[in-house]
């Protein structure tokens, strides 16, 4: 979090997100009881939609750093992705193909790629569990050349062998009674993030129970 953003939050000029509150409370080392109280208050108004155009203006690399901060504090991450390989499993070439659509400068693109790859170190952290569900179409979607896709598939397979990582694939041949519209991730029992066409929406997971 930048100093300017923290200053705006302290001055009351910017409302902190649930992620912001979590990061701040963790950084200043409040007690578990105090943190639970403040997080509960933050989650009461925790339906937040951030348009992709705003995220692009602020910088995709900064967004990746915010996600990394939240993932570093998450013990159990559950993620469903129907269209792309999850970011934590992507190769550098795949990351480039995903963000190259955003009309970024080469410098912005390199920063974004680096920030997303930096997130992946969390996969090797002790005490963390990752559960991914993807559709078979994710593995077949050719947003990269065939040889690059082979490398991406190898990355998914090798990551699946980690003891704390579980990757499941919904086969195209499996009968479906409904169809997914968007990807989503659940971080512990704290936050649900849903990526829609126009924005990313974060919400207190308790609201879905």
C-alpha positions as CSV (number, residue, x, y, z in Angstrom):
1,X,0.0,0.0,0.0
2,X,1.4,3.4,-1.0
3,X,2.0,6.1,1.6
4,X,-0.4,8.4,-0.2
5,X,-3.2,5.9,-0.1
6,X,-2.6,5.2,3.6
7,X,-2.7,8.9,4.2
8,X,-6.0,9.3,2.4
9,X,-7.5,6.5,4.5
10,X,-6.2,8.0,7.7
11,X,-7.6,11.4,6.8
12,X,-11.0,9.9,5.8
13,X,-10.7,10.9,2.2
14,X,-10.7,7.3,1.0
15,X,-12.8,4.4,2.4
16,X,-10.6,1.4,3.0
17,X,-11.6,-1.9,1.4
18,X,-11.8,-5.2,3.4
19,X,-8.3,-6.0,2.0
20,X,-7.0,-2.6,3.1
21,X,-8.3,-3.1,6.6
22,X,-6.9,-6.6,6.8
23,X,-3.5,-5.4,5.6
24,X,-3.4,-2.5,8.0
25,X,-4.5,-4.5,11.1
26,X,-1.9,-7.2,10.3
27,X,0.9,-4.6,9.8
28,X,0.3,-2.9,13.1
29,X,0.0,-6.2,14.9
30,X,-3.3,-5.7,16.8
31,X,-4.7,-8.5,18.9
32,X,-6.8,-11.3,17.4
33,X,-9.8,-10.0,19.3
34,X,-9.4,-6.4,18.1
35,X,-8.8,-7.6,14.6
36,X,-11.9,-9.7,14.6
37,X,-14.0,-6.7,15.8
38,X,-12.6,-4.3,13.2
39,X,-12.9,-6.9,10.4
40,X,-16.5,-7.6,11.3
41,X,-17.3,-3.9,11.0
42,X,-15.5,-3.7,7.6
43,X,-17.3,-6.7,6.2
44,X,-20.7,-5.3,7.0
45,X,-20.3,-3.1,4.1
46,X,-18.1,-5.4,2.2
47,X,-19.8,-5.6,-1.2
48,X,-17.3,-3.7,-3.3
49,X,-17.2,-3.5,-7.1
50,X,-14.0,-2.1,-8.7
51,X,-14.3,-1.5,-12.5
52,X,-11.5,-3.0,-14.6
53,X,-11.0,0.5,-16.1
54,X,-10.2,1.9,-12.7
55,X,-7.9,-1.0,-12.0
56,X,-6.1,-0.4,-15.3
57,X,-5.7,3.3,-14.4
58,X,-4.2,2.5,-11.1
59,X,-2.0,-0.2,-12.6
60,X,-2.5,-4.0,-13.0
61,X,0.9,-4.5,-11.3
62,X,-0.4,-2.7,-8.2
63,X,-3.5,-4.8,-8.3
64,X,-1.4,-8.0,-8.4
65,X,0.5,-6.7,-5.3
66,X,-2.8,-6.2,-3.4
67,X,-3.9,-9.7,-4.3
68,X,-0.5,-11.0,-3.2
69,X,-0.9,-9.3,0.2
70,X,-4.3,-10.9,0.7
71,X,-3.1,-14.4,-0.4
72,X,-0.1,-14.2,2.0
73,X,-2.6,-14.0,4.8
74,X,-4.9,-16.8,3.5
75,X,-4.6,-20.3,4.9
76,X,-7.1,-21.9,2.5
77,X,-7.7,-20.6,-1.0
78,X,-10.5,-22.1,-3.1
79,X,-10.8,-20.9,-6.7
80,X,-13.0,-21.7,-9.7
81,X,-12.0,-20.6,-13.2
82,X,-14.0,-21.4,-16.3
83,X,-12.0,-19.5,-18.9
84,X,-8.3,-19.1,-18.1
85,X,-5.6,-20.9,-16.2
86,X,-5.6,-19.4,-12.7
87,X,-3.0,-16.7,-12.1
88,X,-1.1,-18.7,-9.5
89,X,-0.5,-21.4,-12.1
90,X,0.3,-19.3,-15.2
91,X,3.7,-19.3,-17.0
92,X,5.3,-16.0,-17.9
93,X,4.3,-16.4,-21.6
94,X,0.7,-17.1,-20.6
95,X,0.6,-14.0,-18.3
96,X,1.9,-11.9,-21.2
97,X,-0.8,-13.2,-23.5
98,X,-3.5,-12.4,-20.9
99,X,-2.4,-8.8,-20.2
100,X,-1.2,-8.0,-23.7
101,X,-4.9,-7.3,-24.6
102,X,-4.9,-4.4,-22.2
103,X,-2.9,-2.0,-24.4
104,X,-0.2,-1.7,-21.8
105,X,3.2,-0.2,-22.6
106,X,6.0,-2.7,-22.6
107,X,7.3,-1.4,-19.2
108,X,3.8,-1.7,-17.7
109,X,3.4,-5.2,-19.1
110,X,6.8,-6.3,-17.7
111,X,5.9,-4.9,-14.2
112,X,2.5,-6.7,-14.3
113,X,4.1,-10.0,-15.4
114,X,6.7,-9.7,-12.6
115,X,4.0,-8.9,-10.0
116,X,1.8,-11.9,-11.0
117,X,4.8,-14.3,-11.0
118,X,5.9,-13.0,-7.6
119,X,2.5,-14.1,-6.2
120,X,3.2,-17.7,-7.1
121,X,5.8,-18.1,-4.3
122,X,2.9,-18.5,-1.9
123,X,2.3,-22.0,-3.3
124,X,5.4,-23.2,-1.6
125,X,4.5,-21.7,1.8
126,X,4.0,-24.1,4.7
127,X,0.5,-24.3,6.3
128,X,-1.4,-23.1,3.2
129,X,-3.8,-25.1,1.1
130,X,-4.9,-24.4,-2.5
131,X,-7.9,-26.0,-4.2
132,X,-8.4,-25.1,-7.9
133,X,-11.4,-26.2,-10.0
134,X,-11.1,-25.4,-13.7
135,X,-13.0,-26.5,-16.8
136,X,-11.5,-28.6,-19.5
137,X,-11.9,-25.7,-21.9
138,X,-9.3,-23.8,-19.9
139,X,-6.7,-26.3,-20.9
140,X,-7.7,-26.2,-24.5
141,X,-8.2,-22.4,-25.0
142,X,-5.4,-21.4,-27.4
143,X,-4.7,-17.9,-26.2
144,X,-1.0,-18.8,-26.7
145,X,0.7,-20.9,-29.5
146,X,0.5,-24.7,-29.2
147,X,4.1,-25.1,-28.0
148,X,3.6,-22.4,-25.4
149,X,0.4,-24.1,-24.3
150,X,2.3,-27.4,-23.8
151,X,4.6,-25.5,-21.4
152,X,1.6,-24.1,-19.6
153,X,0.0,-27.6,-19.3
154,X,3.2,-28.9,-17.9
155,X,3.2,-26.1,-15.3
156,X,-0.3,-27.1,-14.2
157,X,0.7,-30.7,-13.9
158,X,3.9,-30.1,-12.0
159,X,2.1,-27.7,-9.6
160,X,-0.6,-30.3,-9.0
161,X,2.0,-32.6,-7.5
162,X,2.7,-30.2,-4.6
163,X,1.2,-31.8,-1.4
164,X,-0.8,-28.7,-0.6
165,X,-2.3,-28.1,-4.0
166,X,-5.4,-29.8,-5.4
167,X,-6.4,-29.2,-9.0
168,X,-9.7,-30.6,-10.4
169,X,-10.9,-30.5,-14.0
170,X,-14.5,-30.4,-15.1
171,X,-14.6,-32.5,-18.2
172,X,-16.4,-31.2,-21.3
173,X,-18.1,-34.6,-21.7
174,X,-19.6,-34.4,-18.2
175,X,-23.4,-33.7,-18.1
176,X,-24.1,-30.2,-16.9
177,X,-27.4,-29.0,-15.4
178,X,-26.1,-25.4,-15.1
179,X,-23.3,-23.4,-16.4
180,X,-20.9,-20.9,-14.7
181,X,-20.9,-17.3,-15.7
182,X,-17.8,-16.1,-13.9
183,X,-14.8,-17.1,-12.0
184,X,-14.6,-16.7,-8.2
185,X,-12.2,-17.3,-5.3
186,X,-12.8,-17.9,-1.6
187,X,-10.1,-16.9,0.9
188,X,-10.6,-18.8,4.1
189,X,-14.0,-17.9,5.4
190,X,-13.4,-14.2,5.0
191,X,-13.8,-13.0,1.5
192,X,-15.3,-14.0,-1.8
193,X,-14.0,-12.3,-5.0
194,X,-16.1,-12.6,-8.2
195,X,-14.7,-11.4,-11.5
196,X,-17.4,-10.3,-13.9
197,X,-17.2,-8.8,-17.3
198,X,-17.1,-5.2,-16.1
199,X,-15.7,-5.3,-12.6
200,X,-14.3,-7.3,-9.7
201,X,-16.7,-7.7,-6.8
202,X,-15.5,-8.6,-3.3
203,X,-17.9,-9.7,-0.6
204,X,-18.0,-11.0,2.9
205,X,-18.3,-14.8,2.4
206,X,-20.7,-15.1,5.3
207,X,-23.3,-13.4,3.2
208,X,-23.4,-16.5,1.0
209,X,-24.2,-18.9,3.8
